Amino acid sequence: DGNKVTIDEDAVAAKASELAAATAYVGKRLAAYPQLAEQLDMLYHDMTAGKGDKTGDWYAAIAKVKSDNPKP
């Protein structure tokens, strides 16, 4: 419609950096989680041993990934 639009490139770059920092943990967690088949095997063995709670190996493995790669 003929209206001039200006973009503050510094503000855009700053916001992009902020968003990248806020979500950086996601990729780190994905790389650190055990493969799904391994997780299912851990769950099976935990359930068989009666450790379907926070005492099982699966819970410990997942909790470690989350604590090693916390959300900001």
Protein Blocks (a to p, Z undefined) as FASTA:
>chain_A
ZZacdddfklmmmmmmmmmmmmmmmmmmmmmpccfklmmmmmmmmmmnopabfkbmklmm
mmmmmmmmccZZ
